[in-house]
Structure formats: C-alpha cells, structure tokens
Amino acid sequence: MSIPCDIAIIGGGIAGYTAAIRAAQAGKKVVIIEKEKLGGTCLHKGCIPSKALLRSAEIYSTLLNADTYGIKVAEGAVTVDFPGVQQRKEQTVEQLYKGLQYLMRKHKITIISGAGRVIGPSIFSPRSGSVAVELADGEMETVVPVHLMIATGSRPRTLPGLPADPAQVMTSDDALVMEQLPASILIIGGGVIGVEWASMLIDFGVEVTLVETAARLLPGEDAEVSAELTKQLGKRGVRILTGIQLKLDTYTYKDGQASLEADTGEGKVILAAEKLLVSVGRQANIEGIGLENTDIQLNKDVIRVNGNFQTTEPHIYAVGDVNGGLQLAHAAAHEAMVAVEHLLGNKPSGTAHAQIPRAIYSHPEIASIGLTEEEARRQGHDIKIGKIPFQAIGKALILGEPGGFAKVIADKKTNDIIGVHLVGPHATDLLSEASLALLMDAAPWEVGQVIHPHPTLSEALGEAMLAVDGNATVI
C-alpha cells in the first residue's frame, strides 16, 4: 500500500516536527516517519532531560549553601533523592511529549512509527525520494511524497578502544538514565556536553575530573569565557586537565574503578574513576536510511546541502544535525523553517552561523553569538571591546552570583556589533537582546540607549554596550 503526500519527513525530532507544523499550516499534507519517539534527541535524550537534571543539581547546591543567604538548614537535612530527581525529569519530558502529540493531531500530521528507508525510482515514482517504512510488526508501508525532508539527527560519538558498556563507559544518552550517582566520574571531552555534565555532577556531590585534549575548555568559545568558566568550575572542586593525550589502549576496569593513562606533556598520569563519560561530539545518522539509492552527495560524514538545505537532489532536503551545521536544537528548527519556506516557493532568508546564538547551561551559564575576539582579529576586523563584570550589577549581588561578565565586540570602522559573550547568572536568558541587535545590524550605542529596568541582570549587557565607547556608568 502506498501513502501519497506533499511532504514526507524522516525523523520526528525538533527539525522534523517544526518542518511538519509549518508545512501543515500552509495546507500541505505531511507525513512524519519516526522509528523511536516523536520529539527526538532534544526532547528525550538531550536538551530537556539534561536541563531538568541541571535544575535539580542547582537546587541541591543552593540549599547546601543557604547560609550565605542568611538561611539555616539543619546539618544532614538536605540529601539527594536521585530516583526522585529522575522521576521529575521524566515527568517534564512526558508533559512536553503529550503537548507535541497534541500539536500533531491539531495540524492533522500523520505519524508513521517505523524505520524509513529512501528508495530509488520505482513503480511508485519515477524519481528517488519515496520511503519504504518497516513497521514494528514487520509489515511495510510506502510513502510517496512530492518533497522529502531528511531530519534523522545525530548520536553521541564513541571512542575506539573503550568498551560500549554503560556500566563502565557512558555516553550522554546512558548518563541520562543512571539509576544512582557514582562516587566519582572521569569526563572525556571539555566541550558543551562535557562542561554541562561536569557542572551538574559536581553540584550533586560527585568527584569530577574533566579532561580535554585541546589547550582549553570550550575551544570554540571566546578565550576569556573559557578562562572564567575554568576558574569557576575549579573553585567548585572540578579537577580540570587540558592539553592532554589519552592512551585509550591502557584502559582497564577493576574492582569498580575504570582507569587509563594520559600524557600531560609534563609526564604520565593515571586517571581513575567509578564511571567514564565520553562527550567527544556527535555524529550524523546517515546509515541505513537508503542514501545509496539516491544521487545525494555526502561531505565526509554528513549530507551536503545548499543555502536552502536542498541536497544534490533538489526535491530532497536535509535539515538539522544530519547536514553538518551547528548541532543546536534551535539551529535545526530554523533550518527546517527555511527549507519549508523554500519548497513552498517563497524566498526565505537564511541565517549565517554567526547569527545563531549558542547556549551552555553550566554554572555559571554561558551564552554567545557572533565572532569571538580571536575570530574577529583573524578575519581582519579592527575591533573595540566593552566588558562589564557581573559584580558591578546589583541584581547579580542580590542573587549571590557576582562571577562572570558581559563582553561586546564591535567593528571600529562600521560600528556594528559583531560578537556578544556572556558568562554568568541567567546568561542564556539574556542573550536574545544581543541576537536581535545583530539581526538589526545595531551599533553598541543604540542598544546602550535602551532603558533596562533596575535592578536586573539585563543591565550588564546594556552597560557592556556603553562600555564599547567608554560610556559605561557602573565602572
């Protein structure tokens, strides 16, 4: 049996369901093919569950330090009920999952549960792009769309030589379903995922060692942001090792301890912990989806696309992690919107990577958009910088979180804002004003003229904008 439709989407994550809703709003008949659960990585294995755990860790840490706010908590009265933490996480995910299912019904989007595989020209269509779907009961369905969108997402990368056994070596997927907290953990990878897990687990009382082969944590972020985060995590007890080389062939597991050897450049050390967490990035899910039956071209291990997210077969699009762009949920959703607008015959405006905000939910939080200071100088910009420490902001002191800063980078010649970097309390919530400023090609003085309510954390960004031209009022 064949199912005709206007648009078929392989993958029901944030890119897939965003595309489906927008297309359905335009009156198109849409089919989503999803082999696991609607919502994908972000809802079930990434953004939402990890941030729910981070919130519980934050509450626990705050209670342990309640005396700094003049609140006395009886010794031993605050403990972690980790099964309860996990239950709250699951309840949050389930509530959002039900809401997403409602949206599918509201927009009359057909969901087919099964593994989809693109097929070549056949009796169903003279061109590739139809999808054979293997259902759970072994039966087959064939979806025949006018346009196909591939939104199969990504999965955690693993390291060859380490066992694929979550009892010893975990990915972030495995860590999300831990039944109990380990006493100690070694996190391999100081990027976004590794930093968030280090911040969370140290707050839960786990002994954390965080290792990164690059010279610093978060090598893609501004160097001053990286330095501030390293300082803050170190003050909270995280052991941080950067610029090291791990010798994976030395891995052993004995008496409940995983260990391996590392070269620090100054000598060899043995790293040991109850658990290992591998957080070395993610890889696109391109296997087993029938790409060999098409003329779609790959760029290394991702699908090659143009500015409208069309593959080398123009009626087939690829959005989200599978195309090698920024591996961020909001970037995937934006790509999906651009792709749908294009196939509808409109002229969408694509967004450069420099205009996509980045958010890290560690403690302190990190949020950034645009160029880092190093990137700006490397690209030949003559820059001017404004920087305001949160300790100069009343609301940060009220919250008891004076660490960090707001940093604005502008081009001296054009006076355009080309980068904004925040590290400190609620940084991820503050960044949207900077995103709008970059979209509107605003100058720092224009954002500085915005009246920011007092006392709020948003004053840090306003003052940093003024500081670019030496006009800050708080320092």
C-alpha positions in Angstrom: 0.0 0.0 0.0 1.3 3.5 -0.8 0.6 6.7 1.0 0.8 9.8 -1.1 1.6 13.2 0.5 3.1 16.6 -0.2 6.0 16.3 2.2 7.4 13.3 3.9 9.9 13.8 6.8 12.2 11.1 8.0 12.8 11.9 11.7 10.5 13.4 14.2 12.9 15.5 16.2 12.8 19.2 16.5 13.8 19.8 12.9 11.3 17.2 11.7 8.3 18.3 13.7 9.0 22.0 13.2 9.0 21.5 9.4 5.9 19.4 9.6 3.9 22.1 11.5 5.0 24.9 9.2 4.1 22.8 6.1 0.7 21.8 7.6 0.0 25.5 8.4 0.5 26.1 4.7 -2.2 23.5 3.8 0.2 20.7 2.9 -0.4 17.0 3.6 2.5 15.9 5.8 3.8 12.5 7.0 6.5 12.1 9.6 8.3 8.8 9.8 9.9 8.1 13.2 11.4 4.9 14.4 11.6 5.8 18.1 9.6 8.6 19.9 8.3 11.8 18.5 10.5 14.7 19.8 13.8 13.1 19.0 17.1 13.7 20.8 16.3 17.2 22.2 13.1 16.1 24.0 14.1 12.6 25.1 17.9 12.4 25.2 19.3 15.9 25.2 18.1 19.5 25.8 15.1 18.9 28.0 16.1 16.0 30.3 19.6 17.3 30.8 18.4 20.7 31.8 15.9 19.1 34.2 18.7 17.3 35.9 20.8 20.5 35.9 17.9 22.3 37.7 17.7 19.7 40.4 21.5 19.9 40.9 21.2 23.7 41.2 18.5 23.5 43.8 20.6 21.0 45.8 23.7 23.2 45.7 21.7 26.3 46.6 20.3 24.5 49.7 23.8 23.4 50.8 24.9 27.0 50.6 21.7 28.5 52.1 23.6 30.0 55.0 25.2 32.6 52.6 21.7 34.0 52.2 21.0 34.0 55.9 19.0 30.8 55.8 20.0 28.0 58.3 19.5 24.4 57.1 19.9 21.7 59.7 23.0 19.6 59.2 22.2 16.4 57.3 18.7 17.6 56.4 19.5 18.1 52.7 20.0 14.9 50.7 19.7 13.9 47.0 16.9 11.5 46.2 18.3 10.6 42.8 15.3 8.4 41.8 13.1 11.4 42.6 15.3 13.6 40.5 15.0 11.2 37.6 11.2 10.9 38.1 10.9 14.7 37.9 12.9 14.7 34.7 10.7 12.1 33.2 7.6 13.9 34.2 8.9 17.1 32.5 9.7 15.1 29.3 6.3 13.4 29.3 4.4 16.6 29.7 6.2 18.1 26.7 5.8 14.8 24.8 2.0 14.9 25.3 1.9 18.6 24.1 3.8 17.6 21.0 1.4 14.8 20.2 -1.5 17.2 20.6 0.2 19.6 18.1 0.4 16.7 15.6 -3.3 16.0 15.9 -4.2 19.7 15.8 -2.3 20.1 12.5 -3.5 16.8 11.1 0.0 15.5 10.6 0.3 11.7 10.0 2.8 9.9 12.2 4.1 6.5 11.0 6.1 4.6 13.6 8.8 2.7 11.9 12.2 2.7 10.2 12.2 4.7 7.0 14.5 4.0 4.0 14.7 6.1 0.9 14.1 4.1 -2.3 15.1 4.9 -5.8 12.9 5.1 -8.9 10.2 2.5 -8.8 6.6 1.7 -9.6 5.6 4.3 -7.0 7.6 7.2 -8.5 9.9 7.8 -11.5 12.5 9.5 -9.2 14.1 8.6 -5.9 12.5 10.0 -2.7 9.7 7.6 -1.9 10.2 6.0 1.5 9.8 2.3 2.4 8.8 2.1 6.1 9.3 -1.1 8.1 6.6 -1.1 10.8 7.1 -2.7 14.2 5.0 -5.8 13.2 7.2 -6.4 10.2 4.7 -5.1 7.7 5.8 -2.5 5.1 4.3 0.8 4.0 5.5 3.1 1.2 5.2 6.8 1.5 5.2 8.7 -1.8 5.9 12.4 -1.3 6.4 15.3 -3.7 9.2 16.5 -1.4 11.2 14.6 1.1 13.0 16.0 4.1 15.7 14.1 5.9 15.9 15.0 9.6 17.5 12.0 11.2 19.6 13.9 13.6 22.8 12.6 15.3 24.0 10.3 18.1 26.9 10.5 20.5 30.4 9.7 19.2 32.3 6.9 20.9 36.0 6.3 21.2 37.5 3.2 19.7 39.2 1.1 22.3 36.7 1.9 25.1 34.0 -0.7 25.8 30.4 0.0 24.8 29.2 -0.9 28.3 27.3 1.8 30.2 28.2 0.1 33.5 31.8 1.3 32.8 31.8 3.9 30.0 28.8 6.1 29.3 27.6 8.3 26.6 25.4 11.3 27.4 22.4 9.0 26.5 23.5 6.5 29.1 24.2 9.1 31.8 20.6 10.5 31.5 19.2 7.2 32.7 21.6 6.5 35.5 19.8 4.9 38.5 22.2 6.2 41.0 25.0 8.7 41.2 28.6 7.5 41.1 31.1 8.5 43.7 33.5 9.7 41.0 33.5 10.3 37.3 36.0 11.0 34.6 34.6 13.1 31.7 36.4 12.9 28.4 35.7 16.0 26.4 35.6 19.6 27.6 33.0 20.8 25.0 29.4 21.8 25.7 28.2 18.4 26.8 31.2 17.6 29.0 31.1 21.0 30.7 27.4 20.8 31.5 27.8 17.3 33.0 30.8 18.4 35.0 28.9 21.3 36.4 25.8 19.2 37.2 27.6 16.3 38.8 29.9 18.4 41.0 26.7 20.1 42.3 25.3 16.7 43.1 28.5 15.9 45.2 30.2 13.6 42.7 34.0 13.8 42.4 34.6 15.1 38.9 37.7 15.0 36.6 37.2 16.8 33.3 39.8 16.2 30.6 40.2 18.0 27.2 42.8 17.3 24.5 42.7 21.0 23.3 44.6 23.7 25.2 41.4 24.9 27.0 37.8 24.1 27.7 35.2 25.1 25.2 37.8 25.7 22.4 35.1 27.2 20.1 34.1 29.9 22.6 35.9 33.2 23.4 39.1 32.6 25.3 38.1 34.9 28.2 34.8 33.0 28.6 36.8 29.7 28.7 39.1 31.1 31.3 36.3 32.3 33.5 34.4 29.0 33.3 37.6 27.1 34.1 38.2 29.3 37.2 34.6 28.9 38.4 34.5 25.1 37.9 37.8 24.8 39.6 36.6 26.8 42.6 33.7 24.4 42.9 36.0 21.4 43.0 36.2 20.1 39.4 39.6 18.8 38.5 40.4 20.1 35.0 43.1 18.8 32.8 43.6 20.4 29.3 46.1 19.8 26.6 46.5 16.1 27.4 46.6 13.0 25.3 44.7 9.9 26.4 46.2 6.5 25.8 43.0 4.5 25.2 44.8 1.2 24.8 45.7 1.4 28.5 42.0 1.3 29.7 41.3 -1.2 32.4 38.3 -1.8 34.7 39.0 -3.5 38.1 37.3 -3.5 41.5 34.6 -1.0 40.3 37.2 1.5 39.0 37.8 2.4 35.4 41.3 3.8 34.7 43.5 4.8 31.8 46.8 6.5 31.2 47.2 10.1 30.0 50.2 12.2 28.8 50.0 15.7 30.2 53.1 16.9 28.4 54.9 17.1 31.7 54.6 13.4 32.4 52.2 10.5 32.5 49.3 10.3 35.0 46.8 7.5 35.7 43.2 8.8 35.6 40.7 6.6 37.5 37.0 6.9 38.5 34.0 4.8 39.1 32.5 5.9 35.8 33.7 7.3 32.5 31.6 9.7 30.4 32.6 10.1 26.8 31.5 13.5 25.4 33.5 14.0 22.3 30.8 15.3 20.0 28.0 13.7 17.9 27.9 12.0 14.5 25.1 12.3 11.9 22.7 9.5 11.5 23.2 8.8 7.8 23.5 5.0 7.9 20.6 2.7 7.0 18.3 5.3 5.5 18.8 4.5 1.8 21.1 7.3 0.7 22.8 4.9 -1.6 19.5 4.7 -3.6 19.8 8.4 -4.4 22.2 10.8 -6.0 22.6 12.7 -2.7 26.2 13.6 -2.1 28.0 13.5 1.2 30.6 15.8 2.6 32.7 13.5 4.7 30.1 12.0 7.1 27.2 14.5 6.7 24.7 15.3 3.9 25.8 18.0 1.5 23.2 20.8 1.2 22.9 24.3 -0.3 21.8 27.5 1.4 18.2 26.4 1.2 19.1 23.0 2.7 18.4 21.2 -0.6 20.6 18.1 -1.3 22.0 17.4 -4.7 18.6 16.0 -5.5 16.6 19.3 -5.3 13.3 17.8 -4.2 15.1 16.2 -1.2 16.1 18.4 1.7 18.3 17.7 4.8 18.0 19.7 8.0 19.4 19.6 11.5 22.5 17.7 12.7 22.4 15.4 9.7 23.8 18.1 7.4 26.8 19.1 9.5 25.7 22.6 10.6 25.7 23.8 14.2 24.4 21.0 16.3 21.9 23.0 18.2 18.2 22.4 18.6 17.2 26.0 17.7 19.5 25.9 14.7 17.8 22.7 13.5 14.4 24.3 13.9 15.4 27.4 12.0 16.8 25.3 9.1 13.5 23.4 9.0 11.6 26.6 8.6 13.9 27.9 5.9 13.6 24.6 4.0 9.8 24.5 4.1 9.5 28.2 3.1 11.8 27.4 0.1 9.8 24.3 -1.1 6.6 26.4 -0.7 8.0 28.7 -3.3 8.9 31.6 -1.0 12.2 33.3 -0.7 13.4 32.6 2.9 16.3 34.5 4.3 19.0 32.0 5.5 20.9 32.8 8.7 24.7 32.8 8.8 26.3 30.7 11.5 27.5 34.0 13.2 23.8 34.9 13.8 22.9 31.7 15.6 23.1 32.0 19.4 24.9 29.4 21.4 23.9 28.5 25.0 25.7 26.4 27.6 23.7 25.6 30.8 26.6 25.1 33.2 27.0 27.0 36.4 27.8 29.8 35.5 25.8 29.8 32.3 27.5 30.8 29.0 25.7 32.4 26.1 27.3 33.9 22.9 26.5 35.0 19.4 28.8 36.2 16.6 32.5 36.2 16.5 34.9 35.6 19.3 37.7 38.1 19.9 40.2 35.7 18.3 37.9 35.1 15.2 37.3 38.9 14.8 41.0 39.6 14.8 41.8 36.7 12.5 39.2 37.9 10.0 40.9 41.3 9.9 38.4 43.4 11.9 39.8 46.4 13.8 37.8 45.9 16.9 36.7 47.7 20.1 35.5 45.9 23.2 33.2 46.7 26.1 33.3 44.4 29.1 31.3 44.7 32.4 31.7 42.3 35.3 28.5 41.0 36.9 29.9 42.0 40.3 29.1 45.6 39.2 25.4 44.7 38.7 23.1 44.9 41.8 20.9 42.0 40.8 23.9 39.7 40.4 24.9 40.5 44.0 21.3 40.0 45.2 21.3 36.6 43.6 24.7 35.8 45.2 26.2 35.2 41.8 28.7 38.0 41.1 31.1 35.9 38.9 31.4 36.4 35.2 31.0 39.2 32.7 29.3 40.6 29.6 31.5 41.3 26.7 30.6 43.1 23.5 32.9 43.2 20.4 32.3 45.8 17.7 33.9 46.8 14.4 35.6 50.2 14.7 35.1 51.1 11.1 31.4 50.1 10.7 30.4 50.4 14.4 28.4 47.2 14.0 28.2 44.7 16.8 30.0 41.5 15.6 30.1 39.4 18.8 28.5 39.2 22.3 29.7 36.9 25.0 28.1 36.3 28.4 29.2 34.2 31.3 27.3 34.5 34.5 23.8 34.2 36.0 21.0 33.5 33.6 23.3 34.3 30.6 21.2 32.1 28.3 18.1 34.2 29.0 19.9 37.5 28.5 21.3 36.7 25.0 18.1 37.3 22.9 18.6 41.0 23.1 22.0 40.6 21.6 20.6 38.3 18.9 18.1 40.9 17.9 20.8 43.6 17.9 22.9 41.5 15.4 19.9 40.8 13.2 19.1 44.5 13.0 22.8 45.5 12.4 22.7 47.6 15.6 25.5 49.7 16.9 26.5 49.3 20.5 25.4 52.9 21.4 21.9 52.0 20.1 21.5 49.1 22.4 23.0 51.2 25.2 20.2 53.7 24.7 17.6 51.0 25.6 16.2 51.6 29.1 17.0 48.5 31.0 14.9 48.1 34.2 16.8 48.3 37.5 17.8 46.1 39.3 18.0 43.4 36.6 20.8 41.3 35.1 20.0 42.8 31.7 21.8 46.0 32.9 25.1 44.1 32.4 24.5 43.8 28.6 23.3 47.4 28.4 26.4 48.7 30.2 28.7 46.5 28.2 27.3 48.1 25.0 28.0 51.5 26.5 31.5 50.4 27.6 32.5 49.8 24.0 32.8 53.6 23.6 33.9 54.2 27.1 30.5 55.4 28.4 29.6 52.7 31.0 28.1 54.1 34.2 28.8 51.3 36.6 32.6 51.0 36.4 
